[in-house]
Amino acid sequence: MAKTGMSAGRRFLAPMTGAAASHAAPRIVSIDAMRGATIAFMIVVNTPGDWNHVWPFLEHAPWNGCRPADFVFPFFLFLMGCVIPFALDRRLAAGESRAMLAGHIARRVLLLIALKLLLSAYPHFHLGHLRLFGVLTRIALCYGLVALLYMTIRQSLPLLAVTCGILLGWWLMLCAIPIPGLGLPGRDVPLFDPQANLAAWLDRIVSGWTLRTLHTGVLYEKTWDPEGLLGTLPACASVLAGVLAGQVFRNRSLPVQRRPLLFLVAGIVSLAAGLAWGTVLPINKALWSSSFVLVTSGAALLMLAAFDWAFDIRRVQDGSRVASRTLLFLRVFGTNAIVAFLLNGFVVKTLMLFPAPSGTDRSVYAWLYARFFAFRIPSPDLASFLFALAFMVAMALPLAVLYRRNIVIRL
């Protein structure tokens, strides 16, 4: 038993070679680089030195609207969708049955949710205050639903039709279905009120059930959750937009030089449609509104067009040392993105757990910020931002070790 567990662990952490590599999705430089930029920016957004002094550029929109920080999560889902065609097509081509593949997808979903619960419970493990919803939970559910859908529908036009159907269906649900006990949105209650909407009502129903049965399951905003259950549906549309982009990479009949142009045109159309729809359907990250999906997917396609043109087609990294080092830095984050997310969360919680060495009641996290940034930089916003940048660079060090040893931890 011990020997089997040890060999499984070695396979889990080992470089991707041999049979394992045959099932792994190939590394697309632009996708890795864009994922790395997204994760690096996520760390900067999530770890300011002082949460009371954050540059507006790095803050989320309070409700309706969209700021740069609001693009991080949908970009990650989009990029996750980009690699689904590579991973699943290769497994199916290798002869893996759909039942085996569905089992693999289910195990991955459960592992991601288990890691989310572990991260949420750490370090005190007060299970009564455990939040079941969250970023990793939504990633897991979106991955599972879209991957299972892709096993059934692999043609681009039907997938596009499903994506449009999801966006239209979500719009109708949030705007046309009466909220039990509250009434019809736009008539009896304000449209997209933070607490009086169908998504918030469902969050409270799910939370009440989990509290009664599991004795856990709090909501992030007490009466609703920004990563609640209903928002998973339009979030799947963000993943499907990435799946469609991934199929463009796999389309061998399309000339490589035309690929960025196709991404550019699709991005402009999606962005324009989202902004136009946003005049009647607010762009809202907490609800993951249909207009939010179109705006963020359009922006992701525009960024992917630029990265594809620069790194995959022009290969600017081959002729420029600056471009080469920039790409290396981005791929360090992008190759082990989930590891970077988990590492960031565990390190921050650990630094906030232990008291500062000076004997004050501050945590190590607060002491580092005060000792090396707040006392030396007169602007609190700038000090908080520089701390976040330094923390992001520090997170690159262990990830660089994994990258240098060609270790890709696939969850």
N, C-alpha and C positions, 0 to 999 in steps of 0.2 A: 504493500500500500504506500509506504513512504517513498519507495523508489519511483512508483508511478507518478505520485504527486510532484516529486522533484523534476522528473523529466518533462512533465507538463509545464511546470514553471519555467524551465529552461527554454522550451519551445515558445512560450509566451513572450519572453524577454529577448530572445535571440534575434540576430539580424535576419532579414527576410531572404532566405535562400532556398534553393531546391524546390520541393513540392509546395512549401508554404508560399514561396514567391509566385508560383504559377497561379495561385488563387487570389493574390493581392492585386488591387487596382494599380495600374501603372502610374508613375509619378509624372504629372503634367506640370511643367515648370511654372506656368502662369497661375494655375490653380493653387499650387503650394505657396507661391509668393503672395497671392492675394489673401489666402487663408492666414498666412503669417502676419500680414499687415493688419488684418481684422483682429487677430488674437492680441497682437502687441497693443493696438489701440484700446481693446477691451480692458487690458490690465491697467493702462493709463486712466481710463474712465473709472474703473472700479477701486483704485487704490490711491486716492488723493491723500495728501498728508493731513489735511484738515477738512472734514466734510462740511464744515460751516463756511469754508472759503474755497469755492470751486469756480474755475473760470466758466462763464456761461457757455462757452464752446463745448465744454465737457459735461454739461448737465443734460439730463433728459427733459423732454417737454413735460410740463406738469400734468397735462391731459391731452387736449387736441393739439395738433401740430407735430412737427418733426425737426429735431435737431441732430447734429452730427453723431452724438452718442447713441441716438435711436437707430442708427444704421447697423450697429455692430451685430446684434442678434439675427436680424433677417439676412445679413450678408453671410453669416456662418451657416444658416439653414440653406441658403442658396448654394453655397459651395459644397455642403454635404450632398445636396441633390446632384451636383455636377459629377460626382464620382460613383453614384449608384449604378448608372449604365455600365461603367467599366467593371465594377466589382461583380455584379450579378450576371452580366453577359458572359464573362470569363468562366464563372463557376458553372453556368448552364452549358457552355460550350465544352467544358472539361468533363461533362457527363454526370454532374451532380443532379440528383433528382430534386423535383420541386418540393417534396416533403422534407428532404434533408436541408434544403436551403431555407425553407420556412422555419425549421427548428433552429437553424443558425441565427436567423433574424430574431426569433423570439428570445433566444439566450442573450443576444446582444442588448435587446430592449431591457430585459430584466437586470442585466449587469449594470447598465447605465442608471437605471432607477435605484438600484442598490447603492451605487456609488454616490448618487445624489443624497439619499437618506443618510448615508454615513457622513458625508460632508456637512449636512444640515445638523446632525446630532452632535458632531464634534465641537467642542471638547467636553461638554458637560453631560451629554446623553440624557437630557430631560425629555423623554419620549412624549410626554404629554404636551410639549410645546413644539413638536416636530411638524414642519411644513411639508406636505406631500407634493404640492405643486412646486414648480421652479424651472430654471433654465434646462437642467439636464433631464428632468422629467419630460419637458416639451420636446427636447431633442430626441429622446428615446421614442416617444409616441409618434412623432412625425416621421422619424426614420422607419419605424415598424410599419406604419400605415402605407407610406409611399413605396417602400420596398416590396411589400406584399402586392400592392397595386401594380407595380412594374412587372412583377412576375406574370401578371394576367394580361396587362396591356403594355406593349412595348413600342407601338407605333406612335409617331410624333403627333399626328393630327388628333387621334382619340385622346391622347394625354393632354393636349392643348384644350380640347373640348371639356375634359374633366376639370381642368384648372379654371376655366371660365365658369363652369357650372358651380364650382365651389364658391367663387367670388360672388356670383349672383345669388346663390342660395343663402349665403351668410347675410348679405344685404337684406334679403326678404325676411329672414328670421329675426334680425335685430330691429327691423323697422316695422314689420307687419304683424308679428305675433304678439298678442297681449301678454303682459307680464302678470302672472298670477298674484292677485291681491293688490296690484298697483294700477293696471289698466294698459291702454294702448300707447306706445311711444309716439311722441309728437302731438298727442291729443290730451291724454290724461297725465302724462309725465313728460318732462323735457326729453327730447331725443338725445341719446347718449349721455344721460346723467350718470355720474360715476357709480352710484349705488342703485339707481332705478333703471336697470337694463337687464335683458334676458341673461347675459353672461354672468353678471353679478348674482342674479337670483339662482342660477344653476350652481355657482361656486358655493353659495350658502347651503344649498341642498346637499351637495357632495360633502362639504365640510361637516354638516350636522350628522350625516350618516356615518362618516368615518369616526367622529368623536364618540358616537353611541356604540359603535361596533369595535373599533380599534383603539379607542381612547386617545387618539391623536389626530392631527390634521388641521392646524390653524391656517388662517388666510393671511397673506402678506399685509393687506390693508384692512384687516379685521372683518370687513363686510364684503370684500371682493379681492380677487387676486389677479395681478397683471399677467401671470402665466396660467390662468384658469383653464378649465376643461374645454369650453366652447371655442376659445381662441385657438385651440389646436387645429381646428378645421381650416381656417384661412392660412394658418402657419404652414399647413401641408401644401398649400398653393405656392408658398415661397420656395419650398423644397422642389415642387414640380417644375417651377421655372428653372431651377438649376438642373433638373433632369433633362429638360429640353435643351439647355445649353450643352450639357455633357454629350447628348446625342449628336450635336453639331461637331464636336471634337471627334466622334467616332465615325462620322460620315465620310467615307473615303472617296466618294464621288464629288465632293465639294473641294475645289482648289483651296489649298491652305491659305493663300494670300487673300481670299475673299472672306475668310472666317471672321476677322475683326470687323469688317464692314457689316456683316450680317448681325453681329452682336451690337454694333453701334446703332444700326437702324432699329433693331428690336428694342434696344434700350431707350431710344428717343420716343418711340411709339408708346412703350409702357409708361415711361415717365410722364409724357403729355396726357395720356389717358388717366393716370392716377391723379394728376393735378386738376384735370377737368372734373373728374368724379368727386374730388375733394371739395368742390364748391357746394355740393349737395349732401355728400357723405363724408363727414370729417375724417381727416387723416389722423389716426389714433393708434399708437403702439400698444397701449394697455389692452385695448379690445382687439388689436390686430385687424383693423378694418380693411375692407377690400381695397379702398383707395390707398391705404398704407402699403399693402402688398404690391400694388402696381408701381408706386413711387420708389420703394426700396428695391424691388426687382429690376426696375429700369436703371436705377443708379448702379446696381451690381453688374448689370450687363455692360454699361458704359465703362466701368472700371475693368471688367474682364477683357473688353475690347482693347483697352490701352495696354494691359499686362500681356495679353496674347501677342499683340503686335510687337511689343518691346522685347519680351523674353523668349517667346517660342518662334517667332518669325524673323525678326531682325537680329535677335540674339545679341543685344547690346552688351551683355555681360562678358562676351568673348573679346570685345575690343576696348573695354573701359574697366580700369581697376575699381573705380568708385561704384560703377554699376554691378560689378562682380561681387564686391563686398556687401553692397546693399542687398543683393539677391540672396547671398549666403545668410545674412542676418534674418531676412524674412523667412527663408526656408527652415531655419532653426526652429522658429515658432510654428510654421505651417505643417511641418512633417509630423509633429506630435501635438496636435492642437488640443485634444481632450486632456492629455497629460498636463499641458500648460494651464488649462482651465482649473483642473483639480489642484495642481501644485500651488497656483496663486491663492486659491481659497484656503488650503490648509496652512500655508505659510502665514497669511494675514491673520487667521484665527489664532495661530500659535503665538505670534508676536504680540497679539492683543491679550493673550492669556497670562503671560509671565510679567511680573513687575519689573520696573526699570532698575538698572544697577545702582542708581543714585539714591535709592531708598525712598523715593517719593511714591505717591499712590498712582502714578502714571504707569501705563504698560510700556513694554519695550518699543512697540510701534510708535506710540506718542512721544517717547523719549528720543527715538531716532529722528523723528520729524523736528522736534523742538531743538535738539542739540545741533543738528547739522544743517537745518534749513530755516526754520522760523526765526532763530536768533541772528541769522546772518543776512537775510534777505528782507528788505523793508516791506515789500508788497506781500500780504498774506496769500493772495490768489496766485502770484508767481511762485512763492515758496511751496505752496501745495502742489502746483503743477510740476515743478522741478523734482519734488519728492516722488511723484508718480512716475516721471520719466526714469529716475534713478532706480526705482523699484522694478520697472519693466526691464531695464538692462540687467539687473541682478537676477531676474527670473530667466534671462537668456543663458546664464552660465550652466546650470544643470541640463538644460535642453540642448546646449551645444555639445555637451559630453555624449548624450544619446545620438545626436546627429553625426558626430565625428566617428562614433563606433558603428554607425549604420544600424542603429536599433530603432525600430518603428514599433511602438507598443499599440497594437490593434485591439480595441476593446470589443 
